[in-house]
Amino acid sequence: MPSGGDDDIRVWLAARIGAGIRLGLSTCLEMLKRLGNPQHDFPSVHVAGTNGKGSLCAHLSALGSRNGEVIGLFTSPHLISVEERARIDGRPISEGQFDQFLAEVREACSIEPSIQPTYFETTFLASMLAFSRSEVDRAVIETGLGGRLDSTRLVDADICAITTISMDHAEILGDSLSKIATEKAGIHRQGVPLICLHHEDESVREAIEGVGGEDVIWISPESKDAQAVANQMAVEIGRRLGWEALDVDVTWHGRTFSPLSWSGASFYVSAAHNSESISHDIGRIQGKEHILLLGMTQKEDLEESISQISNSDMRVKTIVTEVHGGRRQSVPVVELANAISKASGEDPLLIPEPSDAMDIATAIALEKGCMVYVTGSIFLVGKIIEEHVSREGVDLWDFLAAHPLRDQTEG
């Protein structure tokens, strides 16, 4: 849902998208100094990984809250509203607060020599101000890209974690799993525990241990379900922070597999965007009749991603749509439909507007007595959820809460 915040500061923030991606610490190092180094006002858990890092962060925030701590949660990208990137006690900060911190960041940028941070860096800086001013007990910080040269590397972490390692952003992080693992292991600080999800590839383990040395601690969760893995990792990290292993209630839209309703039909959303996460989430609907609503942004492994999606039984119909948002252009519906036809022989429906596509998908689902499964892009998921919230008349900030407030759950 579009922000109702200060138009001028939001125009300035949107212009930061033009700065693209910047790996390196120098910009934020100077900006944080100009802002009074707010990241030093609280300890942080720093989380990297290819998939599952956002879910781990949400579970850590929920567990910290249940243990009576006020947690600042920084994650990206956002589904609907940029304030999602800065949650306190599970809930996004208000538009007015975010505008205030953005204004402070912009003012610091104007000090000579002027600085032009990226969109990600700007939201990170604003979030550090938000957490400092709210006097959080601890922050949970998700990396943006990689780890070693990610601006989040500047937080004061007393424990770090790495989730999965798979091929993603190879053009930036490296063309092998071991190179990607080395970059992500760059979040390590000497003497600080680095809790890592066990990887079957020996070269990955060697790369991480080559950076983290004796600080590396491998864990092997029993479950293969992403949310169960996130919970088990959170419990292990929490144990080292003195937290009790209490039950948590996490809502992480696009990752937790919870049904929503659209015109009386049940639908599920998956923010999976690469082969590893797509494969995991497709496994959740095996054996269940469904309508697939698919939209994707341009990517190098499009054919591989499509092949993962096409190998699903019990599919009643596929509908392809277009995605708007982010740096990459949408895969046109004709191109996406052709890729699906090539992979599976299916003839999808082509409906460029996502809301229209969802209306048709749910109408078919009601007729056939099945569900709708929405996937392919976090921006598509965000658009569908935004429309769902609008139609249902739900309070957006309540809907976007990652977990109940501390005073509602404190164990």
MARFI-735432 format. One line per 3 residues: their letters; for each residue x, y, z of N, C-alpha, C. Coordinates in steps of 0.05 Angstrom, whole numbers, plus 5000, padded with zeros to 4 digits. Layout:
BEGIN
A) X:Y:Z:X:Y:Z:X:Y:Z | ...
//
This chain:
BEGIN
MPS) 5017:4976:5000:5000:5000:5000:5018:5025:5000 | 5014:5043:4982:5031:5067:4980:5032:5082:5006 | 5055:5093:5012:5058:5107:5038:5043:5133:5037
GGD) 5033:5141:5061:5019:5166:5064:5037:5186:5078 | 5064:5182:5077:5083:5199:5090:5088:5224:5075 | 5109:5239:5084:5117:5264:5072:5125:5260:5043
DDI) 5111:5274:5025:5116:5269:4996:5144:5277:4988 | 5154:5299:4998:5181:5309:4990:5203:5289:4998 | 5202:5279:5023:5223:5261:5031:5220:5234:5018
RVW) 5196:5226:5011:5192:5201:4997:5201:5203:4968 | 5198:5226:4955:5209:5230:4928:5240:5227:4929 | 5252:5239:4950:5281:5237:4953:5289:5208:4957
LAA) 5274:5194:4974:5281:5166:4978:5279:5150:4952 | 5257:5154:4937:5253:5139:4912:5276:5144:4893 | 5287:5169:4894:5309:5175:4876:5334:5160:4883
RIG) 5336:5150:4907:5359:5134:4915:5361:5108:4899 | 5339:5098:4888:5339:5074:4873:5358:5077:4849 | 5360:5101:4839:5378:5106:4816:5407:5102:4822
AGI) 5414:5101:4848:5442:5097:4856:5450:5067:4853 | 5430:5050:4848:5436:5022:4843:5445:5007:4868 | 5462:4987:4863:5474:4970:4884:5503:4980:4888
RLG) 5511:4983:4913:5538:4991:4920:5549:4972:4942 | 5569:4956:4935:5582:4940:4956:5606:4956:4967 | 5608:4956:4993:5630:4972:5005:5619:4986:5030
LST) 5637:4992:5048:5629:5002:5075:5634:5032:5078 | 5649:5044:5060:5658:5072:5064:5635:5092:5065 | 5615:5089:5048:5592:5108:5048:5578:5108:5075
CLE) 5569:5084:5084:5554:5082:5109:5572:5087:5133 | 5597:5081:5131:5616:5087:5153:5616:5117:5159 | 5618:5133:5138:5618:5162:5141:5591:5172:5149
MLK) 5570:5161:5137:5543:5170:5143:5536:5164:5172 | 5542:5141:5182:5537:5134:5210:5552:5152:5229 | 5576:5159:5221:5591:5178:5238:5577:5205:5239
RLG) 5567:5215:5216:5553:5240:5216:5527:5239:5232 | 5515:5216:5234:5490:5212:5249:5495:5206:5278 | 5520:5204:5287:5525:5199:5315:5529:5170:5322
NPQ) 5534:5153:5301:5538:5125:5305:5516:5111:5321 | 5491:5113:5312:5469:5101:5327:5471:5071:5329 | 5485:5058:5311:5488:5029:5312:5503:5019:5336
HDF) 5517:5037:5349:5533:5029:5373:5516:5029:5398 | 5491:5037:5396:5474:5040:5420:5460:5014:5429 | 5465:4993:5414:5452:4967:5420:5468:4945:5408
PSV) 5468:4921:5420:5481:4898:5408:5463:4886:5386 | 5475:4872:5367:5460:4861:5345:5467:4831:5340 | 5447:4817:5330:5451:4791:5317:5452:4797:5287
HVA) 5473:4788:5274:5476:4794:5245:5473:4768:5229 | 5455:4769:5210:5447:4744:5195:5452:4747:5165 | 5466:4727:5154:5470:4726:5125:5461:4699:5115
GTN) 5461:4696:5088:5452:4670:5076:5438:4676:5050 | 5435:4655:5034:5421:4657:5009:5391:4658:5013 | 5381:4637:5027:5352:4636:5033:5348:4631:5063
GKG) 5326:4640:5073:5319:4635:5101:5329:4655:5121 | 5345:4675:5112:5355:4694:5132:5333:4712:5143 | 5315:4720:5126:5293:4737:5136:5275:4722:5156
SLC) 5270:4696:5150:5254:4680:5168:5268:4676:5195 | 5294:4671:5194:5310:4669:5218:5308:4695:5235 | 5311:4717:5221:5309:4743:5235:5282:4747:5248
AHL) 5261:4740:5234:5234:4742:5246:5231:4724:5270 | 5241:4700:5269:5239:4682:5292:5256:4692:5315 | 5279:4704:5309:5295:4715:5331:5281:4739:5344
SAL) 5268:4756:5328:5253:4778:5339:5231:4768:5357 | 5217:4748:5348:5194:4737:5363:5204:4724:5389 | 5227:4709:5388:5237:4696:5411:5248:4717:5431
GSR) 5261:4737:5422:5271:4758:5439:5248:4772:5453 | 5227:4777:5438:5203:4790:5450:5191:4773:5471 | 5188:4747:5467:5177:4730:5487:5194:4728:5512
NGE) 5220:4734:5509:5238:4735:5532:5240:4762:5544 | 5221:4780:5537:5219:4806:5550:5237:4828:5539 | 5249:4824:5516:5267:4844:5505:5252:4859:5483
VIG) 5259:4885:5480:5250:4901:5457:5270:4897:5435 | 5260:4886:5413:5278:4879:5390:5273:4898:5366 | 5294:4908:5355:5293:4922:5330:5300:4903:5308
LFT) 5283:4902:5287:5286:4882:5266:5289:4896:5239 | 5313:4893:5227:5318:4905:5200:5320:4882:5180 | 5302:4883:5160:5301:4864:5138:5296:4878:5112
SPH) 5302:4864:5090:5296:4875:5063:5294:4851:5044 | 5281:4856:5021:5265:4879:5013:5238:4879:5028 | 5222:4899:5024:5196:4900:5036:5175:4890:5017
LIS) 5153:4880:5027:5131:4870:5010:5114:4893:5000 | 5105:4911:5018:5086:4931:5011:5096:4959:5017 | 5105:4963:5042:5112:4990:5051:5140:4990:5062
VEE) 5155:5010:5056:5183:5011:5064:5187:5010:5094 | 5167:5018:5109:5170:5017:5138:5173:4989:5149 | 5166:4969:5133:5171:4941:5141:5200:4935:5147
RAR) 5218:4951:5135:5246:4946:5139:5256:4953:5167 | 5240:4969:5181:5247:4977:5208:5224:4970:5227 | 5225:4946:5238:5204:4938:5257:5216:4940:5285
IDG) 5199:4948:5304:5205:4948:5332:5184:4932:5346 | 5193:4912:5361:5174:4893:5374:5156:4880:5353 | 5167:4874:5330:5152:4860:5309:5135:4877:5291
RPI) 5131:4902:5298:5113:4919:5283:5128:4941:5268 | 5122:4946:5243:5135:4968:5228:5132:4995:5243 | 5153:5011:5242:5150:5038:5254:5130:5054:5237
SEG) 5120:5076:5248:5100:5092:5234:5112:5107:5210 | 5095:5115:5192:5104:5131:5169:5117:5157:5178 | 5105:5170:5198:5116:5195:5208:5144:5192:5220
QFD) 5147:5170:5235:5174:5165:5247:5194:5160:5225 | 5187:5144:5205:5205:5137:5184:5213:5163:5168 | 5193:5180:5163:5199:5205:5150:5219:5222:5166
QFL) 5215:5223:5192:5233:5238:5209:5262:5228:5206 | 5265:5202:5207:5293:5191:5206:5304:5194:5177 | 5287:5192:5157:5297:5196:5130:5306:5225:5127
AEV) 5292:5244:5139:5300:5272:5138:5327:5277:5151 | 5332:5263:5173:5358:5265:5186:5380:5254:5169 | 5374:5231:5155:5394:5220:5137:5399:5239:5114
REA) 5378:5250:5102:5382:5269:5080:5399:5293:5089 | 5393:5303:5113:5409:5326:5122:5438:5319:5126 | 5444:5295:5136:5471:5286:5139:5485:5283:5111
CSI) 5469:5275:5091:5480:5272:5064:5490:5298:5053 | 5477:5321:5061:5483:5347:5049:5508:5360:5061 | 5519:5349:5083:5544:5359:5094:5566:5355:5073
EPS) 5582:5375:5069:5604:5373:5050:5627:5357:5061 | 5638:5339:5044:5629:5332:5017:5603:5316:5018 | 5585:5323:5000:5559:5310:5000:5561:5280:4993
IQP) 5542:5265:5002:5542:5236:4998:5515:5228:4986 | 5516:5209:4968:5491:5199:4955:5488:5169:4961 | 5476:5162:4983:5473:5133:4990:5453:5120:4972
TYF) 5455:5093:4970:5435:5078:4955:5409:5076:4971 | 5389:5066:4958:5363:5061:4971:5367:5043:4995 | 5380:5021:4992:5385:5002:5014:5400:5016:5036
ETT) 5422:5030:5030:5437:5043:5050:5421:5064:5065 | 5404:5078:5051:5387:5099:5064:5368:5086:5084 | 5355:5064:5076:5336:5051:5094:5350:5039:5118
FLA) 5374:5029:5113:5390:5018:5135:5397:5040:5155 | 5406:5063:5145:5413:5085:5163:5389:5095:5179 | 5366:5098:5165:5342:5107:5179:5334:5087:5201
SML) 5338:5061:5195:5331:5040:5214:5349:5041:5239 | 5374:5047:5235:5392:5049:5258:5384:5072:5276 | 5376:5094:5263:5366:5116:5279:5341:5108:5295
AFS) 5323:5094:5281:5298:5086:5294:5303:5068:5318 | 5322:5049:5315:5327:5031:5337:5341:5045:5361 | 5359:5063:5354:5373:5078:5375:5353:5096:5391
RSE) 5336:5111:5377:5317:5129:5390:5296:5113:5406 | 5290:5089:5398:5271:5073:5413:5284:5057:5436 | 5310:5060:5438:5325:5046:5459:5319:5016:5460
VDR) 5321:5004:5437:5317:4975:5436:5338:4961:5453 | 5331:4938:5463:5350:4922:5478:5370:4908:5460 | 5361:4901:5436:5378:4887:5417:5366:4891:5389
AVI) 5382:4890:5369:5373:4889:5341:5379:4863:5328 | 5363:4856:5309:5368:4832:5292:5370:4843:5264 | 5392:4839:5251:5399:4852:5226:5404:4832:5203
ETG) 5388:4835:5182:5392:4818:5159:5409:4832:5138 | 5429:4818:5128:5446:4830:5107:5429:4835:5082 | 5438:4854:5066:5425:4859:5040:5435:4842:5018
LGG) 5462:4841:5015:5474:4825:4993:5502:4817:5002 | 5506:4791:5003:5532:4781:5011:5536:4783:5041 | 5557:4798:5049:5562:4801:5077:5587:4817:5082
RLD) 5609:4809:5070:5635:4822:5075:5634:4852:5069 | 5621:4860:5047:5621:4888:5039:5593:4900:5041 | 5575:4887:5056:5548:4897:5059:5548:4917:5082
STR) 5533:4939:5078:5534:4961:5098:5525:4952:5126 | 5509:4930:5128:5501:4920:5154:5525:4910:5170 | 5547:4905:5156:5571:4896:5169:5581:4915:5191
LVD) 5571:4939:5191:5579:4960:5209:5565:4959:5236 | 5545:4941:5240:5532:4940:5266:5550:4926:5286 | 5544:4930:5312:5559:4917:5333:5547:4890:5339
ADI) 5556:4869:5326:5545:4842:5329:5561:4827:5350 | 5546:4815:5369:5558:4797:5388:5552:4768:5382 | 5537:4763:5360:5533:4736:5350:5524:4739:5321
CAI) 5534:4721:5304:5528:4721:5276:5517:4694:5267 | 5503:4694:5244:5492:4669:5234:5491:4669:5204 | 5494:4645:5193:5491:4641:5164:5471:4618:5159
TTI) 5452:4623:5142:5431:4603:5136:5441:4587:5112 | 5425:4585:5091:5433:4568:5068:5453:4583:5050 | 5468:4567:5035:5486:4577:5015:5479:4564:4988
SMD) 5470:4579:4969:5465:4568:4942:5472:4590:4921 | 5470:4582:4896:5477:4601:4874:5456:4623:4871 | 5465:4647:4877:5447:4670:4874:5465:4695:4873
HAE) 5459:4714:4856:5475:4738:4852:5504:4730:4846 | 5507:4709:4830:5534:4700:4823:5551:4721:4809 | 5538:4738:4794:5552:4759:4779:5565:4779:4798
ILG) 5556:4780:4823:5568:4799:4843:5584:4784:4864 | 5574:4762:4874:5586:4748:4896:5607:4727:4888 | 5605:4718:4863:5624:4697:4854:5610:4675:4840
DSL) 5625:4661:4823:5613:4640:4806:5614:4612:4817 | 5619:4609:4843:5619:4583:4855:5608:4585:4883 | 5598:4563:4894:5587:4563:4921:5608:4571:4942
SKI) 5633:4563:4938:5654:4569:4957:5660:4599:4957 | 5659:4612:4934:5664:4641:4933:5641:4656:4946 | 5616:4647:4941:5593:4659:4953:5594:4656:4984
ATE) 5601:4632:4992:5603:4626:5021:5624:4644:5034 | 5646:4649:5021:5667:4666:5032:5657:4695:5036 | 5642:4705:5016:5631:4732:5018:5611:4734:5041
KAG) 5594:4714:5044:5574:4715:5065:5587:4711:5093 | 5608:4695:5094:5622:4691:5119:5637:4716:5128 | 5638:4736:5110:5651:4761:5117:5637:4777:5139
IHR) 5614:4768:5147:5601:4781:5170:5614:4774:5197 | 5632:4754:5196:5645:4745:5220:5662:4766:5233 | 5662:4768:5259:5680:4785:5275:5697:4766:5292
QGV) 5722:4772:5295:5740:4755:5310:5730:4752:5339 | 5727:4726:5347:5718:4720:5374:5688:4720:5378 | 5674:4726:5357:5644:4726:5358:5633:4700:5346
PLI) 5616:4685:5360:5605:4660:5349:5592:4664:5322 | 5597:4646:5304:5585:4646:5277:5569:4620:5275 | 5543:4621:5279:5525:4598:5278:5517:4592:5249
CLH) 5524:4569:5239:5520:4563:5211:5503:4538:5207 | 5485:4540:5188:5469:4517:5180:5487:4498:5165 | 5488:4473:5173:5506:4454:5160:5502:4452:5131
HED) 5523:4452:5115:5522:4450:5086:5535:4424:5077 | 5522:4410:5059:5533:4384:5050:5557:4387:5033 | 5562:4410:5021:5585:4414:5004:5610:4421:5021
ESV) 5630:4404:5019:5654:4407:5035:5668:4434:5029 | 5667:4442:5003:5681:4467:4996:5668:4491:5009 | 5641:4490:5014:5627:4511:5027:5636:4512:5057
REA) 5636:4489:5069:5645:4488:5097:5673:4498:5101 | 5691:4490:5082:5719:4498:5084:5721:4529:5080 | 5705:4540:5062:5706:4568:5057:5697:4584:5082
IEG) 5675:4575:5094:5666:4589:5118:5685:4586:5141 | 5696:4562:5145:5715:4558:5166:5741:4573:5161 | 5747:4577:5135:5771:4592:5129:5769:4621:5137
VGG) 5745:4631:5139:5740:4659:5149:5736:4659:5179 | 5718:4641:5188:5710:4642:5216:5726:4627:5236 | 5742:4608:5226:5760:4592:5243:5745:4578:5265
EDV) 5756:4580:5289:5744:4567:5312:5718:4579:5322 | 5711:4602:5311:5685:4614:5319:5661:4601:5305 | 5666:4585:5284:5645:4572:5269:5632:4550:5285
IWI) 5606:4550:5287:5591:4529:5301:5570:4519:5281 | 5572:4493:5274:5553:4482:5255:5529:4469:5269 | 5505:4474:5258:5482:4461:5269:5467:4447:5247
SPE) 5455:4424:5253:5441:4408:5234:5412:4402:5243 | 5394:4420:5237:5366:4416:5245:5354:4391:5233 | 5336:4378:5248:5324:4353:5239:5305:4358:5216
SKD) 5290:4380:5217:5270:4385:5197:5282:4397:5172 | 5268:4393:5149:5275:4405:5124:5258:4429:5118 | 5237:4433:5134:5219:4456:5130:5233:4482:5138
AQA) 5231:4502:5120:5246:4527:5124:5240:4541:5150 | 5214:4541:5158:5206:4555:5182:5214:4540:5207 | 5213:4513:5206:5223:4497:5228:5253:4500:5232
VAN) 5267:4501:5209:5296:4506:5211:5302:4533:5223 | 5287:4554:5214:5291:4580:5225:5286:4581:5255 | 5266:4567:5264:5259:4566:5293:5282:4552:5308
QMA) 5292:4529:5298:5313:4515:5312:5338:4531:5313 | 5345:4545:5292:5369:4562:5292:5365:4585:5312 | 5341:4597:5313:5335:4619:5331:5338:4609:5360
VEI) 5328:4586:5366:5330:4575:5393:5360:4571:5401 | 5376:4561:5383:5405:4558:5389:5418:4584:5393 | 5412:4604:5376:5424:4631:5380:5414:4643:5406
GRR) 5388:4640:5411:5376:4651:5435:5388:4639:5460 | 5394:4613:5459:5406:4600:5482:5433:4613:5489 | 5448:4621:5469:5474:4634:5474:5471:4663:5484
LGW) 5446:4673:5480:5441:4700:5490:5426:4700:5517 | 5422:4676:5527:5408:4673:5553:5378:4673:5551 | 5368:4669:5527:5338:4668:5524:5328:4639:5528
EAL) 5304:4638:5540:5291:4612:5542:5279:4603:5515 | 5277:4577:5511:5266:4566:5486:5236:4565:5488 | 5223:4589:5485:5194:4591:5488:5181:4589:5460
DVD) 5156:4580:5460:5141:4579:5435:5137:4607:5424 | 5138:4609:5397:5134:4635:5384:5113:4633:5363 | 5100:4656:5357:5080:4658:5337:5090:4678:5316
VTW) 5100:4667:5293:5112:4684:5273:5095:4685:5248 | 5090:4709:5238:5077:4713:5213:5096:4727:5194 | 5105:4713:5174:5125:4724:5155:5114:4720:5127
HGR) 5097:4738:5119:5082:4734:5094:5100:4729:5070 | 5092:4709:5055:5108:4701:5032:5128:4679:5039 | 5131:4673:5065:5149:4652:5074:5135:4632:5092
TFS) 5120:4642:5112:5104:4623:5127:5080:4615:5110 | 5073:4590:5111:5053:4579:5092:5026:4579:5105 | 5014:4603:5105:4987:4606:5118:4967:4615:5097
PLS) 4943:4604:5097:4923:4611:5076:4911:4639:5081 | 4905:4652:5059:4890:4677:5059:4865:4673:5041 | 4847:4692:5041:4823:4689:5026:4819:4712:5006
WSG) 4810:4704:4982:4804:4724:4961:4778:4716:4948 | 4758:4732:4952:4731:4726:4941:4721:4698:4948 | 4728:4689:4972:4719:4663:4981:4737:4640:4975
ASF) 4758:4645:4959:4776:4623:4952:4802:4626:4969 | 4812:4603:4977:4837:4603:4993:4861:4607:4974 | 4880:4623:4983:4904:4626:4967:4929:4627:4985
YVS) 4951:4618:4974:4977:4618:4988:4996:4634:4971 | 5015:4648:4985:5035:4664:4971:5063:4654:4979 | 5080:4654:4959:5108:4647:4963:5126:4667:4951
AAH) 5144:4679:4967:5162:4699:4957:5188:4686:4946 | 5188:4660:4943:5211:4646:4932:5219:4659:4905 | 5245:4663:4901:5254:4676:4877:5278:4663:4864
NSE) 5289:4643:4876:5312:4629:4864:5306:4599:4865 | 5323:4583:4852:5318:4554:4849:5315:4540:4875 | 5332:4546:4895:5331:4532:4920:5304:4537:4935
SIS) 5296:4563:4936:5272:4569:4951:5247:4561:4936 | 5248:4563:4909:5225:4554:4893:5221:4524:4897 | 5242:4509:4896:5240:4480:4899:5228:4473:4927
HDI) 5237:4487:4948:5226:4482:4974:5196:4487:4976 | 5188:4511:4965:5160:4518:4968:5142:4502:4950 | 5151:4495:4927:5135:4478:4909:5129:4451:4923
GRI) 5148:4442:4938:5144:4417:4953:5121:4418:4973 | 5114:4442:4982:5093:4445:5001:5065:4440:4989 | 5063:4443:4962:5037:4440:4950:5034:4414:4934
QGK) 5055:4397:4935:5053:4372:4920:5029:4356:4930 | 5014:4345:4911:4990:4330:4919:4965:4346:4924 | 4967:4372:4921:4944:4390:4926:4935:4403:4900
EHI) 4910:4400:4893:4900:4414:4869:4902:4444:4872 | 4912:4457:4851:4916:4486:4854:4916:4500:4826 | 4911:4526:4827:4915:4544:4805:4941:4558:4810
LLL) 4959:4559:4791:4985:4573:4795:4983:4601:4782 | 4988:4621:4798:4991:4648:4788:5020:4656:4790 | 5032:4661:4767:5061:4664:4765:5069:4690:4751
GMT) 5087:4705:4764:5100:4728:4752:5129:4730:4760 | 5146:4738:4742:5175:4738:4749:5188:4763:4737 | 5210:4771:4750:5227:4792:4739:5249:4777:4723
QKE) 5263:4792:4706:5284:4781:4689:5306:4769:4707 | 5315:4745:4699:5336:4732:4714:5351:4713:4695 | 5376:4708:4702:5393:4691:4685:5385:4662:4685
DLE) 5374:4653:4708:5366:4625:4710:5336:4621:4706 | 5324:4636:4688:5295:4635:4684:5286:4607:4677 | 5300:4594:4658:5293:4567:4649:5294:4547:4672
ESI) 5315:4550:4689:5317:4531:4712:5295:4535:4731 | 5288:4561:4737:5266:4566:4755:5239:4556:4744 | 5235:4560:4718:5210:4550:4706:5209:4520:4707
SQI) 5231:4506:4703:5231:4477:4704:5223:4467:4731 | 5232:4481:4752:5224:4473:4779:5194:4476:4783 | 5183:4498:4773:5154:4503:4776:5138:4484:4759
SNS) 5147:4477:4736:5131:4461:4717:5129:4432:4727 | 5147:4424:4745:5146:4396:4754:5128:4393:4779 | 5103:4402:4777:5084:4400:4799:5059:4386:4789
DMR) 5051:4365:4803:5027:4351:4796:5002:4366:4808 | 4979:4357:4801:4954:4367:4812:4949:4397:4804 | 4962:4406:4783:4957:4434:4774:4933:4435:4756
VKT) 4914:4451:4762:4890:4454:4746:4894:4473:4723 | 4908:4496:4729:4913:4516:4708:4935:4534:4717 | 4951:4544:4698:4971:4564:4703:4963:4591:4690
IVT) 4965:4612:4706:4960:4639:4696:4985:4655:4700 | 4994:4668:4678:5019:4684:4680:5011:4714:4680 | 5026:4729:4695:5021:4758:4697:5047:4773:4697
EVH) 5046:4799:4700:5071:4815:4700:5076:4827:4728 | 5101:4834:4732:5110:4843:4758:5121:4872:4755 | 5114:4889:4774:5124:4916:4773:5136:4923:4800
GGR) 5161:4933:4799:5175:4940:4823:5203:4930:4822 | 5221:4943:4837:5249:4934:4838:5265:4944:4814 | 5289:4935:4812:5308:4944:4791:5304:4930:4765
RQS) 5295:4905:4766:5294:4889:4742:5266:4890:4730 | 5265:4889:4704:5240:4890:4689:5225:4863:4692 | 5199:4864:4688:5183:4840:4688:5188:4823:4664
VPV) 5187:4797:4667:5187:4779:4644:5159:4783:4630 | 5158:4791:4605:5132:4794:4592:5116:4769:4592 | 5089:4772:4594:5072:4748:4597:5076:4728:4573
VEL) 5080:4738:4549:5084:4720:4526:5109:4704:4530 | 5131:4717:4538:5156:4703:4542:5153:4682:4565 | 5140:4690:4586:5137:4671:4609:5119:4648:4601
ANA) 5098:4653:4586:5080:4632:4577:5094:4612:4559 | 5111:4623:4541:5126:4606:4523:5146:4588:4538 | 5158:4599:4558:5177:4583:4574:5163:4561:4589
ISK) 5139:4566:4599:5123:4545:4612:5114:4524:4592 | 5105:4533:4569:5097:4514:4548:5119:4496:4540 | 5143:4507:4537:5167:4492:4529:5174:4471:4550
ASG) 5171:4479:4576:5180:4461:4598:5159:4439:4604 | 5133:4446:4600:5113:4427:4610:5092:4420:4589 | 5091:4435:4567:5070:4430:4547:5044:4443:4554
EDP) 5043:4457:4577:5018:4470:4585:5014:4496:4570 | 4989:4504:4566:4982:4529:4552:4970:4548:4573 | 4986:4566:4585:4976:4583:4606:4958:4605:4596
LLI) 4942:4616:4614:4927:4641:4609:4946:4665:4613 | 4943:4685:4596:4960:4709:4597:4943:4732:4606 | 4948:4743:4631:4933:4765:4642:4954:4784:4655
PEP) 4961:4805:4641:4983:4823:4650:4979:4836:4677 | 4954:4845:4684:4949:4859:4709:4945:4838:4731 | 4962:4840:4752:4961:4820:4774:4934:4817:4788
SDA) 4921:4839:4794:4895:4837:4808:4874:4824:4790 | 4874:4830:4764:4856:4817:4746:4862:4787:4744 | 4888:4781:4743:4896:4753:4742:4887:4738:4766
MDI) 4889:4751:4790:4880:4738:4814:4850:4734:4815 | 4835:4753:4805:4806:4750:4803:4798:4725:4787 | 4811:4722:4764:4805:4699:4747:4815:4673:4760
ATA) 4839:4674:4772:4849:4650:4785:4830:4640:4807 | 4821:4659:4824:4803:4651:4846:4776:4642:4836 | 4766:4653:4814:4741:4644:4802:4743:4615:4793
IAL) 4766:4608:4780:4770:4581:4772:4773:4563:4796 | 4787:4572:4816:4791:4556:4840:4765:4550:4854 | 4747:4569:4856:4721:4564:4868:4705:4544:4852
EKG) 4707:4546:4826:4692:4527:4808:4703:4499:4811 | 4730:4497:4814:4742:4470:4815:4745:4460:4843 | 4740:4477:4863:4743:4469:4891:4772:4465:4899
CMV) 4790:4483:4890:4818:4481:4897:4828:4508:4907 | 4854:4510:4911:4866:4534:4921:4882:4548:4898 | 4891:4573:4904:4908:4588:4886:4936:4590:4899
YVT) 4956:4587:4883:4984:4589:4892:4998:4611:4877 | 5007:4632:4891:5019:4655:4878:5049:4655:4884 | 5065:4657:4863:5094:4655:4867:5109:4668:4844
GSI) 5136:4669:4846:5153:4678:4825:5168:4703:4831 | 5157:4721:4848:5169:4747:4853:5158:4758:4879 | 5176:4770:4895:5167:4783:4919:5150:4807:4913
FLV) 5154:4819:4889:5138:4842:4882:5110:4834:4874 | 5107:4811:4862:5080:4800:4856:5066:4794:4882 | 5079:4780:4900:5068:4774:4926:5059:4799:4940
GKI) 5076:4820:4940:5069:4845:4953:5044:4858:4941 | 5042:4857:4914:5019:4869:4901:4994:4854:4908 | 4994:4828:4908:4970:4812:4915:4962:4816:4944
IEE) 4982:4817:4962:4975:4821:4990:4964:4849:4994 | 4976:4869:4981:4966:4896:4983:4937:4898:4975 | 4930:4886:4953:4902:4886:4943:4884:4871:4962
HVS) 4894:4848:4973:4879:4833:4993:4872:4850:5017 | 4892:4863:5028:4889:4880:5052:4868:4902:5046 | 4870:4914:5022:4852:4936:5015:4823:4925:5013
REG) 4819:4903:5000:4792:4892:4997:4780:4882:5023 | 4797:4872:5041:4787:4861:5066:4783:4883:5087 | 4794:4907:5082:4792:4929:5101:4809:4924:5126
VDL) 4830:4910:5123:4848:4903:5146:4867:4926:5151 | 4874:4930:5176:4895:4950:5183:4922:4939:5173 | 4935:4954:5156:4959:4945:5144:4981:4939:5164
WDF) 4984:4957:5184:5006:4953:5203:5001:4928:5221 | 4976:4923:5227:4969:4898:5241:4976:4874:5224 | 4970:4876:5198:4974:4853:5180:5004:4848:5177
LAA) 5020:4869:5178:5049:4866:5173:5065:4860:5198 | 5052:4858:5221:5066:4851:5246:5078:4823:5243 | 5103:4821:5250:5117:4795:5247:5110:4776:5270
HPL) 5102:4787:5293:5094:4771:5316:5079:4789:5335 | 5066:4777:5355:5051:4793:5375:5070:4811:5391 | 5059:4833:5401:5075:4851:5417:5085:4838:5442
RDQ) 5107:4848:5453:5121:4837:5476:5102:4834:5500 | 5086:4855:5505:5069:4854:5529:5045:4836:5526 | 5041:4825:5501:5020:4805:5497:5030:4777:5499
TEG) 5057:4773:5499:5068:4746:5497:5089:4740:5519 | 5098:4760:5532:5121:4756:5550:5117:4732:5568 | 5136:4714:5566:5133:4689:5580:5141:4690:5609
//
